[in-house]
Amino acid sequence: MTLSLRAMRYVQAALKHGSITGAAEATHVTPSAIAAALDQAEAAFGMALVTRARAKGIFPTATGRDVGRRIDDLLERYDVLLRSISDLQSNLSGNLSIGYNAPIAPAFLPMLAAKMLQANPDVTFTLTEGDNNSVQTGLVDGQFDVILFVEELPNPQIETQPLVYAPTYCLCATDHALAQYETVSVSQIVTEPLILLDRPAARGYYLDLLEQGGEALRVVATANSTEMVRSLVASKVGISLLNMKPRDVPTYAGNNINCLRIRDSNSGVTLSLGFPPGPKRRLVQTFVECCTTFFEEPLGANLTVSMALSD
């Protein structure tokens, strides 16, 4: 037989007050509820906890006093647990574990972390890069508090909040023949040597777009990091497709590239936040608000290529 926490609180009150009536008044229940809890406890433990004297109340046995101390300890630790969880939910402290399938994340996550730390020095961060599937699995398994990912199919175990839509763009070296244009077409792109970002989902996504050009593709290199793709393009190995971009900075290879809009394609991806459904820790909610504000401002907007043409 099991004994509920409520029953243990009734037993605790009975042992403390030495009276079923007094315990009932203290816990705002009927005397029969206290008496039933005592009966359940004695049946569960297989021993008498009190002796009952008519008109004189109840008296704990030696065993009852020992069990009472153990119940007091258990209920105290349970109350401490509840308080600590409440503090975890409401305080801006502790560790925030973030999983991200956003190769461009180093362009903005450090700024968000610095902003949060400046206001909340007791916060720590664990940042883990992965692919779209691994970060979602990590969130569901409890490895992450929040993830940055590209939502493809709805997952009922993950609540999402879109951050920014990132249209697909073409990148080429600054002295490439296409660099003179503000926009390019898919048919222009597919005639060039191509570099593919070889990450789960991304490779197929870009190939689907390129095949719309109706030409045999000449893929001269693949790379599984955005910065390697950018550096290969800057080194004139070929041209490529990406969705997000760092602000206007040279590549690791030390050369600049041009980012060109694709005028005959509406393809793009939405970078979203993901978190478990239900109430969020205050720390998670603060991070969500920081991300949302960042992508509403010019700094965040500059991480994508606008589809609007300048006059």
PEKAMO-V882574 format. One record per residue. RES is the residue in one letter. PHI is phi as a letter, one per 30 degrees, with the letter a starting at -180 (* if undefined). PSI is psi in whole degrees, 0 to 359 (none if undefined). OMEGA is omega in whole degrees, 0 to 359 (* if undefined). Layout:
RES	PHI	PSI	OMEGA
RES	PHI	PSI	OMEGA
This chain:
M	*	139	177
T	c	162	181
L	b	124	183
S	d	161	176
L	d	323	179
R	d	315	179
A	d	321	179
M	d	325	177
R	d	324	177
Y	d	319	178
V	d	318	178
Q	e	316	180
A	d	320	180
A	d	316	180
L	d	325	181
K	d	316	186
H	d	342	181
G	i	23	183
S	a	131	177
I	d	319	179
T	d	316	179
G	d	319	179
A	d	321	179
A	d	317	179
E	d	321	182
A	d	328	183
T	c	1	176
H	i	43	175
V	b	178	180
T	d	154	176
P	e	328	181
S	d	328	178
A	d	321	178
I	d	314	181
A	d	320	180
A	d	323	179
A	d	320	176
L	d	316	179
D	d	317	180
Q	d	318	181
A	d	316	180
E	d	323	178
A	d	320	181
A	d	320	183
F	d	346	178
G	i	31	180
M	a	157	179
A	d	133	179
L	c	334	181
V	b	160	166
T	c	144	185
R	c	128	178
A	b	121	183
R	e	131	178
A	i	357	180
K	c	357	178
G	j	203	181
I	b	152	181
F	b	126	181
P	d	140	171
T	d	173	177
A	e	318	177
T	d	321	180
G	d	321	178
R	d	319	179
D	d	314	178
V	d	322	179
G	d	318	178
R	d	322	179
R	d	322	177
I	d	318	178
D	e	316	181
D	d	316	181
L	d	314	182
L	d	327	177
E	d	315	180
R	d	325	177
Y	d	318	178
D	d	322	177
V	d	319	178
L	e	314	180
L	d	319	180
R	d	319	182
S	d	323	177
I	d	322	177
S	d	319	177
D	d	319	179
L	d	321	182
Q	d	326	189
S	c	340	186
N	d	150	173
L	c	71	179
S	a	170	180
G	j	187	185
N	c	139	174
L	c	114	182
S	c	119	185
I	c	124	172
G	c	140	182
Y	b	132	167
N	c	72	182
A	b	89	183
P	e	339	180
I	d	0	184
A	e	324	177
P	e	345	179
A	d	343	182
F	b	331	182
L	d	318	178
P	e	323	179
M	d	320	179
L	d	319	178
A	d	317	180
A	d	320	179
K	d	316	180
M	d	320	181
L	d	326	180
Q	d	321	181
A	d	338	186
N	b	81	187
P	d	348	180
D	d	4	179
V	d	141	171
T	b	160	184
F	b	142	167
T	b	114	184
L	c	124	184
T	b	122	178
E	d	143	178
G	a	182	175
D	d	176	186
N	e	319	181
N	d	317	186
S	d	323	180
V	d	326	176
Q	d	318	177
T	d	319	179
G	d	324	178
L	d	313	181
V	d	324	181
D	d	356	178
G	i	8	179
Q	d	328	183
F	c	150	172
D	d	328	183
V	a	151	179
I	b	154	169
L	c	122	186
F	a	171	176
V	c	112	182
E	d	123	180
E	c	301	177
L	c	138	180
P	e	135	177
N	c	114	185
P	d	345	179
Q	d	358	183
I	b	126	172
E	d	135	185
T	b	156	174
Q	b	112	180
P	d	142	179
L	c	308	184
V	a	140	174
Y	c	129	184
A	c	103	178
P	d	149	175
T	d	137	178
Y	b	166	178
C	c	139	176
L	b	140	180
C	b	164	177
A	d	153	185
T	d	336	179
D	c	16	175
H	d	153	181
A	e	328	181
L	d	344	185
A	d	343	180
Q	d	346	183
Y	c	153	174
E	d	330	177
T	b	158	175
V	b	163	177
S	c	162	177
V	d	322	181
S	d	329	176
Q	d	321	184
I	d	316	189
V	d	350	177
T	d	353	184
E	c	158	169
P	d	135	189
L	c	145	173
I	c	128	183
L	c	136	169
L	d	114	187
D	c	76	175
R	b	155	180
P	e	135	181
A	i	318	185
A	d	316	183
R	e	310	180
G	d	323	180
Y	d	314	180
Y	d	323	178
L	d	320	178
D	e	319	179
L	d	314	183
L	d	326	182
E	d	346	175
Q	d	344	180
G	d	348	176
G	i	19	180
E	b	155	172
A	d	133	184
L	d	143	175
R	c	92	179
V	d	114	184
V	c	344	180
A	a	150	171
T	b	153	179
A	a	146	183
N	c	15	174
S	b	144	180
T	d	318	183
E	d	326	176
M	d	320	176
V	e	312	181
R	d	318	181
S	d	323	176
L	d	319	178
V	d	314	180
A	d	332	179
S	d	8	173
K	i	28	174
V	d	328	180
G	l	190	175
I	c	170	185
S	a	180	176
L	b	139	173
L	b	175	177
N	c	315	178
M	c	160	183
K	b	150	171
P	d	167	175
R	d	172	190
D	d	86	179
V	b	154	177
P	d	159	175
T	d	171	175
Y	e	330	180
A	d	353	176
G	i	7	181
N	c	158	179
N	c	159	178
I	b	160	174
N	c	142	177
C	c	119	187
L	c	136	176
R	d	148	176
I	c	110	192
R	d	337	183
D	c	31	178
S	b	138	176
N	c	15	184
S	d	151	178
G	l	174	179
V	b	158	177
T	c	118	175
L	d	126	185
S	b	158	168
L	c	146	176
G	b	142	178
F	a	161	179
P	d	145	177
P	d	154	177
G	j	186	182
P	e	143	180
K	c	148	169
R	e	149	179
R	e	325	179
L	d	317	178
V	d	316	181
Q	d	322	179
T	d	320	178
F	d	318	178
V	e	315	180
E	d	321	178
C	d	316	179
C	d	314	182
T	d	314	179
T	d	318	182
F	d	314	184
F	d	353	173
E	d	349	183
E	c	166	182
P	e	322	180
L	e	316	180
G	d	320	180
A	d	331	182
N	d	355	179
L	d	1	176
T	b	164	177
V	c	119	181
S	d	144	178
M	d	349	182
A	d	135	178
L	d	142	178
S	d	155	180
D	d	none	*
